[in-house]
Amino acid sequence: QLQLVESGGGLVQPGGSLRLSCAASGFSLEDYVIGWFRQAPGKEREGVSCINSSGGITNYADSVKGRFTISRDNAKNTVYLQMNSLKPEDTAVYYCAAVKERWATCVRWTGAYNYWGQGTQVTVSS
């Protein structure tokens, strides 16, 4: 059974950091493009970042550029999202998603992904 499991969320003060992990089970991530998405209450799910299968191409939403870093460790079958300088507006449930494509790029469109994790809550508050 293909499964993605997010972890690493929690409560952090503004300016703090968190590292989210997206671990895959039942399949190897190395042929998959991975995206991180978030959804705040009352808002649509938005693409935060993505990374292509080789890890050589990444993409970020303007709202997180320079603060978030996506990376992957195919040996550990895990993708990470390092989040620094967190702001209250980063508060949301964060999801990782996967699609089996060896694209030369990646996209932050929810419709492109067909495997989703259950999400992890990130709350930025003093």
N, C-alpha and C positions, 0 to 999 in steps of 0.2 A: 504494500500500500504506500503510495507516494504521500509524503507528509513534510510540511514545513513548520518549524516551531521557532517562534520569536522569544527572546528573553533579553533581560537587561534594562527593562523599563523601571520607572519608579518616580519618586518625588525628589526634585532637585531645586535649589534656589536659583534665581536669575544669575546668569554668568557662570553657572556650573557646567559640568560635563557628564555625559553618559555614553556608554558604548552598547549599542544593540547588536545582538547576534541573531542570525537566521540559520538554523541547522536543518539540514535535509536528512530524511531517512527514507529508505526504500528505493532510492535512486541516487545516481551520481550527479552532482551539480555542474560538472565540468563542461557539459554541452548546453548549459542553460544560461540565458540572459536573466538577470535578477534585478528586480526593482524594489525600492522601498517607497511606501505610500503612507499617508496619514489622513485621519479623518477626525475633525473636531466636532463637538456637538452642534447639530444644526447646519453643518456644512457638508459639501460634497467631498468625496475622497480625492485627494490630490497626489500627484507624483512628486516625490521629494528628490529621489536620486535613482540612478540605474547604473549597471555595469555589464559589459558584454561578456561573453563566455571566456574569452582569453584574459580578461581583466585589463586589457590595454586601453579600453575606451570607457569613460565615465561621463555622466551628465547630471547636472544639478538644477533644481529650481532656483530662480534668482533670489528667493527669500532665504535660502540656506547657503548660497555660495560663499566660500571663505570660512564657513563655520562647521560644515559637515563634510565628512570624508567617507566614501564608500570603498570597501576593499573586499577581496575574497581570498580564501585559503582553500583551494580545491582539495588539498591533501586531507584537510579536516572537514571537508564537505560543508563549509560554513561561509557565510557572507556577513560582513560587519558594517555597521554605520556608526562612526565616531561622531558624536555631537558635542561641539564646544560652544562656549558663549551662548548658552541657551537663554531664550527669552520666553516670557509668558505666552506669547502667541505661538510658540512651538508645542504647547499643550495639545495632545491628541492621542488617539490610539494609532500606533504605528504597525503597519503590516508589511511583510515581505511577500513577494510573488515571483513566480518563475515561468518561463516559457522556453521550450526546447528549440532553440535557434542558434546557429553559429553566425549571427550577424556580425558585420564589421562595426556596428554601432549598437546603441540601445535606445529605448524610447520610454517615456514616462506616462504613457497612455494606459489606463487601467484595462481597456479592452484587448490589449495585446497579450495579456498574461492569463494563463489558464490554471495555474496552481497558486493557492493562497494559504497563508498561515492564519492563525486565529487572532493575532494581534497582541501587542503589549502596550500598556498604558504608560504614557510619559506625561508627568505633570510638573510644570515649572511655576513655582510660586514661593513667595517669601512668607 
